[in-house]
Amino acid sequence: MRELRIDRSGVTLCARVDGVDQPNAPTLVFANSLGTTLQMWDEIVPLLPKGLRIIRFDNRGHGQSDTPDGPYTMGALVSDTAAVCDALAVKDALFVGLSVGGMIGQ
């Protein structure tokens, strides 16, 4: 497991990489719902097949990520997610989102 702090236009986002920490590994990106943190996936991660790079992150205003003044727009949440993926050199991934995390993925 590796934890990262990623800057996106002055907002620090907390992210975690589990599993294989290599850009060429098959990658899953998890985006959680409002009011939750990246830990919401803790019980799922151990059940996943070995050999995957698993990326999860706290949305702005959640968990270990910064809480800048609102409002938080969908565009900002999508851009934050793109910044996390860019920082981790994600070229191709399966995106799993719950609630607003699913909207971010769309």
FIVOTOR-199566 format. One record per residue: residue in three letters; x, y, z of N, C-alpha, C in turn. Coordinates in steps of 0.05 Angstrom, whole numbers, plus 32768, in hexadecimal, padded with zeros to 4 digits. Layout:
BEGIN
ALAXYZXYZXYZ/...
***
This chain:
BEGIN
MET80117FE88000800080008000801280198000/ARG8009802C7FF0801880467FEF8003805C7FF0/GLU8007806F80027FF6808680048003809E7FF8/LEU7FF380AE7FEA7FFE80C67FDC7FEE80DE7FE3/ARG7FFB80F57FE07FED810F7FE17FF1811C7FC6/ILE7FDB81227FB97FDC812C7F9D7FD181487F9D/ASP7FDF815B7F927FD681777F907FC6817B7F76/ARG7FAE81867F797F9E818D7F627F9481AA7F66/SER7FA381BC7F5A7F9D81D97F5B7F9A81E37F78/GLY7FAD81DB7F887FAD81E47FA47F9D81D37FB7/VAL7F9081BF7FAE7F8081AD7FBF7F9081927FC0/THR7F97818A7FD97FA581717FDC7F92815A7FDF/LEU7F9581467FCF7F84812E7FCF7F9481177FD9/CYS7F8881077FEA7F9480EF7FF57F8C80D77FE4/ALA7FA080C87FDC7F9B80B07FCC7FAB80987FD7/ARG7FA280817FD07FB080687FD97FB180557FC1/VAL7FC880487FBF7FCC80337FAC7FD080197FBB/ASP7FC080057FB57FC37FEA7FC07FC97FD77FA9/GLY7FD37FBF7FB17FD97FAB7F9D7FF37FB27F8F/VAL7FF47FAD7F75800C7FB17F64800E7FCF7F5F/ASP80247FDB7F6880287FF87F65803A7FFE7F4D/GLN802F7FF67F35803E7FFA7F1C802A80047F07/PRO803080197EF8801E80247EE5801480117ECF/ASN80237FFC7EC9801B7FEA7EB480097FD37EBE/ALA80047FD27ED87FF27FBD7EE37FD57FC47EDD/PRO7FC47FAF7EDA7FA77FB47ED77F9E7FC57EEF/THR7F8F7FDA7EE97F897FEE7EFE7F6B7FF17F03/LEU7F637FF27F1C7F487FF97F257F4A80147F33/VAL7F3880267F2D7F35803F7F3B7F1A803F7F4A/PHE7F1B80437F647F0280437F747EFC80607F7C/ALA7EE380697F787EDA80837F817EC2807F7F93/ASN7EC3808A7FAB7EAF80857FBF7E9880997FBF/SER7E8580947FD07E6D80A57FD27E7280BD7FE5/LEU7E6080D07FE47E6180E77FF67E6080DD8013/GLY7E7080EB80247E7080E580407E8180CC8048/THR7E9080C180357EA080AA803A7EBD80B08033/THR7ECF809E803A7EEB80A180347EF480898024/LEU7F0D8089801C7F188073800C7F178059801C/GLN7F14805A80367F13804280477EF980328042/MET7EE5803F80347ECC803080307ED18017801F/TRP7EE7801680117EEE7FFF80007F007FEA800E/ASP7F067FEF80287F197FDD80367F117FC08036/GLU7EF87FB980387EF07F9D80387EEF7F91801C/ILE7EEE7FA180087EEE7F987FEC7F0A7F917FE2/VAL7F1D7FA27FE87F387FA07FDD7F447F847FE1/PRO7F437F787FF97F4F7F5E7FFC7F427F487FEC/LEU7F2A7F4C7FE37F1B7F387FD37F227F397FB6/LEU7F307F4D7FAD7F367F517F917F4D7F3F7F89/PRO7F4E7F377F6F7F647F267F667F807F347F69/LYS7F937F237F6E7FAF7F2D7F707FB87F387F54/GLY7FCB7F497F547FD67F537F3B7FC97F6D7F31/LEU7FB67F787F417FA97F917F397FB67FA97F47/ARG7FB67FC07F3A7FBC7FD97F477FA27FE67F4F/ILE7F9E7FEB7F687F847FF57F737F8980117F7E/ILE7F7B80247F717F7E80407F797F6480497F86/ARG7F6680567F9D7F4F80627FA97F57807D7FB5/PHE7F45808E7FB97F4B80A97FC27F3480B67FD1/ASP7F3B80CA7FE17F2680D97FEF7F1F80F17FDE/ASN7F0680F57FD87EFD810D7FCA7F0381257FDB/ARG7F05813C7FCF7F0881557FDE7EF281577FF3/GLY7EF98160800A7EE6816280207EE18149802F/HIS7EF0813480297EEC811A80357F06810F803F/GLY7F06810080557F1D80F2805E7F3681038062/GLN7F4C80FA80557F65810880587F6A811E8043/SER7F57812180307F5A8135801C7F5281518027/ASP7F5C8166801A7F55818180237F3781868021/THR7F2F819A80317F1381A380317F1281C0802A/PRO7F1581C780117F1481E380097EF781ED800B/ASP7EF48207800A7ED9821380097ECA82097FF1/GLY7EB082047FF57E9E81FB7FE07E9582127FCF/PRO7E83820D7FBC7E7781F37FB87E8A81E07FA8/TYR7E8581C67FAB7E9481B27F9C7E8481AA7F84/THR7E8E81B07F6D7E7F81AA7F547E87818E7F4A/MET7E7681837F3A7E7D81697F2E7E96816B7F1D/GLY7E9981827F0F7EB181877EFF7ECA81867F10/ALA7EC981927F287EE081917F3A7EE681757F43/LEU7ED281667F4A7ED6814A7F537EE281397F3C/VAL7ED8813D7F247EE3812F7F0D7F0081377F08/SER7F0681507F0A7F22815A7F067F34814F7F1C/ASP7F2A814E7F357F3A81427F4A7F4181257F44/THR7F2D81167F3B7F3180FA7F347F4680F77F1D/ALA7F4381087F097F5781087EF37F73810E7EFD/ALA7F7581217F117F9081277F1C7F9B810F7F2A/VAL7F8B81017F397F9580E87F467F9E80D47F31/CYS7F8E80D07F1D7F9680BD7F087FAF80C67EF9/ASP7FB180E07EF37FC980EA7EE67FE280E67EF7/ALA7FDF80EC7F117FF680EA7F23800080CD7F25/LEU7FEE80BA7F207FF5809E7F227FF980917F06/ALA7FFA80A27EF27FFF80997ED67FEB80847ECD/VAL7FD280887ED47FBD80757ECB7FB7807B7EAE/LYS7FBA80667E9E7FB480697E817F9A805B7E7A/ASP7F9480457E897F7D80357E847F7580297E9F/ALA7F5B802A7EA57F52801F7EBF7F3580177EBE/LEU7F2E80067ECF7F1280007ED57F0A80137EEC/PHE7EF580227EE87EED80367EFC7ED4802C7F0B/VAL7ED6802B7F257EC080227F367EB880397F48/GLY7E9F80427F467E9580587F567E7B80527F63/LEU7E77805C7F7C7E5E80597F8A7E5280747F8E/SER7E3980787F877E2A80907F8A7E3980A77F7B/VAL7E4180BC7F887E4E80D27F7A7E6880C87F6D/GLY7E7580B37F787E8C80A77F6B7E85809C7F50/GLY7E6E80917F4D7E6580877F337E60809E7F20/MET7E5580B47F2A7E5080CB7F197E6B80D77F10/ILE7E7F80D77F217E9A80E07F197EA480CF7F02/GLY7EA180B57F047EAA80A37EEF7E9C80A67ED5/GLN7E8380AF7ED67E7580B27EBD7E7F80CA7EAE/
***
